[in-house]
Amino acid sequence: MTTVEGADQDAAGQVRQAPLAWRGGFGRLWGAAVVSRFGDALRGAALPLLAVSLTDSPVLVSLVTVCGFLPWLLFGLLGGAIADRVDQRRAMWAVDAARGALMAAFAVAVWLGHATIGLLLALAFALTTLQTLFDNAATALLPSVVPREALSRANARLMTGQEVMGRFVGAPLVPVALGLGAAVPYAADAVTYLAAAALVASLGGGARAERREPRAPGRTIRKDMAEGVRVLWRDRLLRALCVSTTLCNVGIGALIATLVLHVTGWLGAGDAGYAAVITVYGIGSVAGGLVAARVAERLGRAPTIMVCGIAQIAALLALGTIRALPAAMAALGVFGLAGIIWNVTEVTMMQQRSPAEMLGRVSAAFRTLSIAGSPLGALLGGVIAAAWGLNTPALAAAALFAGGLVALVPGMRSPIN
């Protein structure tokens, strides 16, 4: 019986013999992801500023963030079922064209002074709802664009490109964009969505079409969604990985929600200190993307997840116990590096272990369950910080990551499909 670790070592040898080609489908898919991330970075920074200018209510402002999670809980499984029923390439460019139209209309509303908090909330909800289809379709499409043995490097390059474009190109340009006009970030986001749609639409024959079996009579969306959950839950490794990721996301939600208070309050490092730790976190994330495939090839994918989890626990413990800005910067750098390696490895394992015709649904079930941990963690982090101190969310996150690694152990020796 071949274990995950052994199969990964075999696959690693194949990866070195099959270089990942930038030309063709993957290059265009990468370009679409990166250009879209640039627009999202502009919009993501501008939306909270617009929200506070439209309302004095903290509840309404917080609802902007809620709208970034709620559609995943409501429609995530539906998006995966649809992704498995339709041409994924067409679904992706159609979704991006729709999001581009929505953003263009919103930019006009802001330019004319007609934006309201209600309109902003509706926009955030609609964009995330469309994203549930786009993300699941993208996960399912990638294995038809690149060779199976090159999936790890393809995922790494996608995530690294998005990190660089979002953190180090898009984010620094936000003040410039806002200086040109309040509507400019949204107009730019609309343009990037439309550009991404054109790139995905141009894939054409670049993506190797998967033949789909005719659906049995009476096959419903509801049955398709339930089947995706069953396939995820019956795969011991994917089930363990999903439970582990959900627990870790609770910890990440608690950390991110209170990080600004941790740095400016507990560390006393001010806004400059907060900017420094966020920058180092971004650098660590990019570095992780650059080495993710190599690390997984060297260690095997399941052991890589364990090593990354241990590194993140150590980083969180340092963050929560050492009251010094340099230590916090180093901890966040390690946390970002290990986090991207974890994400790349996790997505690759899901793509390789899931049946091709069900990848959209399995991806949707995984995302829906794991994403639910983030808003829960954000709420938990605020409560813990208020009750026991601003450094305690980092320590609670370390405990949750430890629980996540324990949950992962039963799936470590599962055979690969």
C-alpha positions in Angstrom: 0.0 0.0 0.0 1.4 3.4 -1.0 1.3 6.1 1.6 0.9 9.8 0.9 4.5 10.4 1.8 5.8 7.6 -0.5 3.6 8.8 -3.4 4.8 12.3 -3.0 8.4 11.1 -3.2 7.6 9.3 -6.5 5.7 12.3 -7.8 8.7 14.6 -6.9 10.9 12.7 -9.4 8.3 13.2 -12.1 8.0 16.9 -11.4 11.7 17.4 -12.1 11.1 15.8 -15.5 8.1 17.9 -16.4 8.8 21.6 -16.4 5.9 23.9 -15.9 5.4 25.9 -19.1 4.4 29.6 -18.8 3.2 29.8 -22.4 -0.3 28.8 -23.1 -3.1 28.1 -20.6 -1.2 28.4 -17.4 0.4 31.7 -18.3 -2.9 33.3 -19.1 -4.5 31.8 -16.0 -1.7 33.2 -13.9 -2.0 36.6 -15.6 -5.7 36.7 -14.9 -5.2 35.8 -11.2 -2.5 38.4 -10.8 -4.2 41.3 -12.6 -7.4 40.6 -10.7 -5.5 40.6 -7.4 -4.1 44.0 -8.2 -7.6 45.4 -8.5 -8.8 43.6 -5.4 -6.0 45.2 -3.4 -7.1 48.7 -4.4 -10.7 48.0 -3.7 -10.0 46.1 -0.4 -8.2 49.0 1.1 -10.6 51.6 -0.2 -13.9 50.0 0.9 -13.4 50.3 4.7 -12.4 54.0 4.3 -15.5 54.6 2.2 -17.6 52.7 4.8 -16.5 54.9 7.7 -17.3 58.0 5.5 -20.8 56.8 4.9 -21.8 55.8 8.4 -20.9 56.3 12.1 -22.2 52.9 13.1 -19.5 50.4 14.0 -22.0 47.6 13.4 -22.6 48.6 9.8 -18.9 49.1 9.2 -18.3 45.5 10.5 -21.0 44.2 8.3 -18.8 45.0 5.3 -16.4 42.3 6.6 -19.3 39.9 7.4 -20.4 40.2 3.8 -17.0 38.8 2.8 -17.7 35.6 4.6 -21.5 35.0 4.7 -22.0 34.1 1.1 -19.5 31.3 1.5 -21.6 29.8 4.2 -24.8 30.3 2.2 -23.7 29.5 -1.3 -20.3 27.9 -1.2 -21.6 24.3 -1.7 -23.9 25.6 -4.5 -21.0 27.3 -6.3 -19.0 24.0 -6.2 -21.9 22.0 -7.6 -22.4 24.5 -10.5 -18.6 24.5 -11.2 -18.8 20.7 -11.8 -21.8 21.0 -14.1 -20.6 23.7 -16.4 -17.5 24.6 -18.5 -15.2 26.0 -15.9 -13.4 28.3 -18.2 -16.7 29.9 -19.4 -17.9 30.1 -15.8 -14.8 32.0 -14.7 -14.8 34.6 -17.5 -18.6 35.1 -17.2 -18.2 35.7 -13.4 -15.3 38.1 -13.9 -17.3 40.0 -16.6 -20.3 40.3 -14.2 -18.0 41.5 -11.3 -16.4 44.0 -13.7 -19.8 45.4 -14.6 -20.8 45.6 -10.9 -17.6 47.4 -10.0 -18.0 49.8 -12.9 -21.5 50.7 -11.9 -20.4 51.2 -8.3 -17.5 53.4 -9.4 -20.0 55.6 -11.3 -22.2 55.8 -8.1 -19.2 56.9 -6.0 -18.1 59.4 -8.7 -21.7 60.9 -8.7 -21.9 61.0 -4.9 -24.7 58.4 -4.8 -22.9 55.7 -2.9 -24.7 54.6 0.4 -23.7 52.1 3.0 -26.6 49.9 1.9 -25.2 49.9 -1.7 -21.7 49.1 -0.4 -23.0 46.1 1.6 -25.0 44.8 -1.4 -21.9 45.1 -3.5 -19.7 43.2 -1.0 -22.3 40.5 -0.7 -22.7 40.2 -4.5 -19.0 40.0 -5.2 -18.4 37.3 -2.7 -21.4 35.3 -3.9 -20.0 35.3 -7.4 -16.6 34.4 -5.9 -18.0 31.1 -4.6 -18.4 30.0 -8.2 -15.2 31.5 -9.5 -12.9 30.1 -6.9 -14.3 26.5 -7.1 -14.2 26.6 -10.9 -10.6 27.9 -10.8 -9.5 25.1 -8.5 -11.2 22.5 -10.7 -9.8 24.0 -13.9 -6.1 24.1 -13.0 -5.5 20.3 -13.3 -6.7 20.5 -16.9 -4.3 23.3 -17.7 -1.1 21.9 -16.2 0.3 18.4 -15.9 -0.8 16.6 -12.6 2.8 16.4 -11.5 3.3 20.1 -11.9 0.3 21.1 -9.8 2.4 22.0 -6.7 4.5 24.5 -8.6 1.6 25.9 -10.5 -0.3 26.6 -7.2 2.8 28.1 -5.7 3.3 30.5 -8.6 -0.3 31.5 -8.6 -0.3 32.3 -4.9 3.1 34.0 -5.0 2.1 36.2 -7.9 -1.1 37.2 -6.1 0.8 38.0 -2.9 3.4 40.2 -4.7 0.8 42.0 -6.7 -1.6 42.6 -3.8 0.9 43.5 -1.0 3.8 45.1 -2.8 2.2 46.7 -5.9 -1.5 47.2 -5.3 -1.5 48.2 -1.6 1.2 50.9 -1.9 -0.7 52.5 -4.8 -3.9 52.9 -2.8 -3.1 56.4 -1.6 -2.2 57.4 -5.1 -5.5 56.0 -6.5 -7.5 57.8 -3.8 -5.6 61.0 -4.5 -6.9 60.9 -8.0 -10.5 60.5 -6.9 -12.7 58.4 -4.6 -14.0 56.4 -7.5 -10.6 55.5 -9.0 -9.9 52.3 -7.0 -13.3 50.9 -8.0 -12.9 51.8 -11.6 -9.4 50.2 -11.6 -10.9 47.1 -10.1 -13.6 47.0 -12.8 -10.9 47.2 -15.5 -8.8 44.4 -13.9 -11.9 42.1 -13.7 -12.6 42.7 -17.4 -9.0 42.1 -18.3 -9.0 38.9 -16.3 -12.2 37.8 -18.0 -10.5 38.3 -21.4 -7.5 36.3 -20.4 -9.5 33.4 -19.2 -11.8 33.5 -22.2 -8.7 33.3 -24.4 -7.7 30.0 -22.9 -9.8 28.2 -25.6 -8.0 25.0 -26.4 -5.2 25.7 -23.9 -7.2 23.9 -21.3 -7.5 20.2 -21.8 -11.2 19.6 -21.8 -12.4 17.0 -19.4 -15.1 14.7 -20.8 -18.1 14.6 -18.5 -20.3 11.6 -18.1 -24.1 12.2 -18.8 -25.9 12.9 -15.6 -28.3 10.4 -14.4 -32.0 11.3 -14.7 -33.3 13.1 -11.5 -29.8 14.2 -10.5 -30.3 17.5 -8.6 -28.1 20.2 -7.4 -28.9 19.2 -3.8 -27.7 15.7 -4.4 -24.6 17.0 -6.1 -23.7 19.2 -3.1 -24.4 16.3 -0.7 -22.1 14.0 -2.8 -19.3 16.5 -2.6 -19.5 16.6 1.2 -19.6 12.8 1.4 -16.5 12.4 -0.8 -14.6 14.9 1.3 -15.7 13.2 4.5 -14.9 9.7 3.4 -11.4 10.5 2.4 -9.5 10.2 5.7 -6.7 12.5 4.8 -8.9 15.3 3.2 -11.3 15.0 6.2 -8.4 15.4 8.7 -6.9 18.3 6.6 -10.3 20.1 6.5 -10.8 19.8 10.3 -7.3 20.9 10.9 -7.6 23.9 8.6 -10.9 24.9 10.2 -9.3 25.0 13.6 -6.3 26.9 12.4 -8.6 29.4 10.6 -10.3 30.1 14.0 -6.9 30.9 15.3 -6.0 33.1 12.3 -9.3 34.9 12.6 -8.6 35.7 16.3 -5.0 36.8 15.5 -5.9 39.1 12.5 -8.8 40.7 14.2 -6.7 41.8 17.1 -3.2 42.2 15.6 -3.3 45.9 15.3 -4.2 46.1 19.1 -1.4 43.6 19.9 1.2 45.7 18.1 0.1 49.2 18.9 -1.1 48.4 22.4 0.7 45.5 24.0 4.0 46.1 22.2 3.5 49.9 22.2 5.0 50.0 18.7 2.5 52.4 17.1 1.3 52.6 13.6 4.8 52.3 12.2 5.3 49.1 14.1 2.1 47.7 12.8 3.1 48.6 9.2 6.5 46.9 9.8 5.0 43.5 11.0 2.5 43.5 8.1 5.3 44.1 5.6 7.5 41.4 7.0 4.5 39.0 7.0 4.0 39.8 3.3 7.7 39.2 2.6 7.5 35.9 4.4 4.5 34.9 2.4 6.2 35.6 -0.9 9.3 33.7 0.2 7.1 30.8 1.2 5.5 30.7 -2.2 8.9 30.6 -3.9 10.0 27.5 -2.0 6.7 25.7 -1.4 7.0 23.2 -4.2 10.6 22.4 -3.4 9.8 21.9 0.3 6.9 19.5 -0.5 9.1 17.6 -3.0 11.8 17.2 -0.4 9.7 16.3 2.7 6.5 14.8 1.1 3.2 16.7 1.3 1.7 15.4 4.5 5.0 15.9 6.5 5.3 19.4 5.0 1.9 20.3 6.5 3.0 19.1 9.9 6.3 20.9 9.8 4.5 24.2 8.7 2.0 23.8 11.6 4.8 23.3 14.1 6.6 26.4 12.7 3.5 28.5 13.0 2.8 27.4 16.6 6.4 28.4 17.5 5.8 31.8 15.8 2.6 32.4 17.6 4.1 31.5 21.0 6.9 33.9 20.4 4.5 36.6 19.3 2.4 36.2 22.4 5.2 36.0 24.9 8.1 38.2 23.8 7.3 41.8 24.2 9.6 43.3 21.5 8.9 44.5 18.0 11.9 42.7 16.3 10.6 39.4 17.8 7.1 40.1 16.5 8.4 40.9 13.0 10.4 37.7 13.0 7.4 35.7 14.2 5.1 37.2 11.6 7.7 36.5 8.9 7.9 32.8 9.8 4.1 32.7 10.2 3.6 34.0 6.7 6.3 31.8 5.1 4.9 28.6 6.7 1.3 29.6 6.0 1.8 29.9 2.2 3.6 26.6 2.1 0.7 25.0 4.0 -1.8 26.6 1.6 0.0 25.5 -1.6 0.4 22.0 -0.3 -3.2 21.7 0.9 -4.7 22.8 -2.4 -2.4 20.5 -4.4 -3.4 17.5 -2.2 -7.0 18.3 -2.7 -6.6 18.5 -6.5 -4.7 15.3 -6.7 -6.9 13.2 -4.4 -10.3 14.3 -5.5 -12.1 12.7 -8.5 -11.7 15.1 -11.5 -15.5 15.3 -12.1 -16.1 16.2 -8.5 -13.2 18.6 -7.7 -15.5 21.7 -7.7 -17.8 20.1 -5.1 -15.0 18.7 -2.9 -13.3 22.1 -3.1 -16.5 23.9 -2.2 -17.2 21.6 0.8 -13.6 22.1 2.0 -13.7 25.9 1.6 -17.2 26.3 3.2 -16.3 24.4 6.3 -12.8 25.9 6.7 -13.8 29.5 5.9 -16.5 29.3 8.7 -13.7 29.3 11.2 -12.4 32.8 10.4 -15.4 35.0 11.5 -15.8 32.8 14.6 -12.2 33.4 15.4 -12.5 37.1 14.9 -15.3 37.2 17.4 -13.3 35.0 19.8 -10.2 37.1 19.5 -12.0 40.2 20.5 -13.6 38.5 23.6 -10.2 37.0 24.7 -8.3 40.2 24.2 -10.9 42.1 26.3 -10.9 39.6 29.1 -7.3 38.5 29.4 -5.1 40.9 27.6 -4.1 42.0 24.1 -1.4 39.2 23.7 -3.8 36.3 24.5 -5.3 35.9 21.1 -1.9 34.9 19.7 -1.5 32.3 22.5 -5.1 31.1 21.8 -4.2 30.8 18.1 -1.2 28.7 19.1 -3.4 26.3 21.0 -5.9 26.1 18.1 -3.0 25.3 15.7 -1.8 22.6 18.1 -5.4 21.1 18.1 -5.3 21.3 14.3 -2.1 19.2 14.1 -3.6 16.6 16.5 -6.6 16.4 14.2 -4.4 15.9 11.2 -2.5 12.9 12.6 -5.2 10.2 11.8 -5.0 11.0 8.1 -1.2 11.1 7.8 -0.8 7.5 6.6 -3.8 7.3 4.3 -3.2 5.8 0.8 -3.3 8.2 -2.1 -5.8 7.6 -5.0 
